[in-house]
Amino acid sequence: MHATRQISRRTMLKATGAAAGTVGIGAGVGAAPAAAAGTSFAHPGLLHTGADLARMAAKVKAGASPYTAGYAKLTANRHAQSGWTANPQAVVYRGGAAPQNYPTLYNDIHAAYQNALRYHVSGDSAHADTAVAILNAWSARLTAVQGSADRFLLAGLQGYQAANAAELVRDHGDFDLGRFQEMQSKVFGKVSDNFLAQHNGAFTSNYWPNWDLANMACVLATGIFCDDKAQVTRAVDYFKHGAGLGAVKNAIPVVYDDGLAEWLEAGRDQGHSLLGVGLMGTFCEMAWNQGIDLYGYDDNRFLKGAQYVAKWSMGGKVSYTANTRRKGAPGVWSGSETAAAAAGVDPNFQRPIWAMIANHYTKRRGLSATYLTQIAAKSAPEGGGGDFGPNSGGYDQLGFGTLAFTRDKSSTPTAAPKPGASGSAPASGGGSGPRPQTAATASASVSPAAGGDLAATGSEDVVGWAAAAGVTAVAGGLLLLRRRDRVRRDGAQ
């Protein structure tokens, strides 16, 4: 399809010589990308950096395994074809009485992402043009996301995905960057920001971790894509100290002596636990690519939680500390629900979440992660949206981790990001597609090592929790009752 061509804000800046160059990416496998100098951010810098894209292209061209198998998954997906035509809507609904048209949005976003990724690997500009046409069509029409509480899932999931698709073509000559940034901020980012602040008027604990994590990912992705430092800061601070269940010490409330850490939603079901782990990994990866190390935060807490879910998902036995979750809304109704043990699992159930997480800890950092290594191998080669069923749960992750995140092992394990380091990389030009990015050297500091288909469940207004040592009051009037003293907490919990 064709969209009206407009000159983007970035193109205008380049024309006047005012645009800042993109910041370089660490050329070494173990080096983390550096944050852009000043208030701007490194671009591309969400799930994929310029070095990542160059690595994918080079490995596929060389016929290297397992990249070729991962790329074959991409090229076989119906969303990754250059003939895809967008079907933009003015208002997208998820939940409630209105027609449920949100599948139109997530199918188009995955088509844009897959075509953009395919362009960067193959160099075929038809795929870049297709991605741009899809994204321009939506930014020209979309004004709101509405529905029941499920509208927050829509804003969070499709919001972070839209930003990632657009990030891959942000320098395409025909892409209307300014208009997409406005839509991203006002339609997706604003709704997700509101959810994290208000939780739909319910108790802060009313929503499971995946709700927070979807909206956290959207806020972070929106902030980076729109160069909004305040928004990025809010998202990162929420990860560390937020009152909701998506904050890392609430989503992973108990660290056990065996080095594994309980994933709270394991007391619910496998599908949503995998969704949450995938979203937390997505959040950590996007932050890492801006020089912010959340993967290693609190003594690698996320590693311990991901290992726990990996072991459990493969049928292994894991500990679970019973907890009571408060649910409802102040002045409306309230109740509680107790999770006493980890739920049953299907060892064959898969989601494309493991390659990114396993490669970070074992290849970038050189850490041992037995269960992550095993489940990543079992899941390979990872596909993406459209490969895991026709319903919304099959589109919760962008996927293709075997292609995108397989890495050679670093010769300098545990190279941590060094915020503020800078380098240089050529900016993309106009024409029929962005030029593939090349890597430039950036400095890094080295430190020693230390879901299911959501639509099927309907609105989840009535879920919450309570978990901490002793009795503690937190936001929303929640009393946290935890029967184990091995909970790792800080003053914010």
Summary of the structure (lengths in Angstrom):
residues: 493
radius of gyration: 21.2
end to end distance: 50.3
largest distance: 62.8
contacts: 1895
relative contact order: 0.17
helix: 46%
strand: 9%
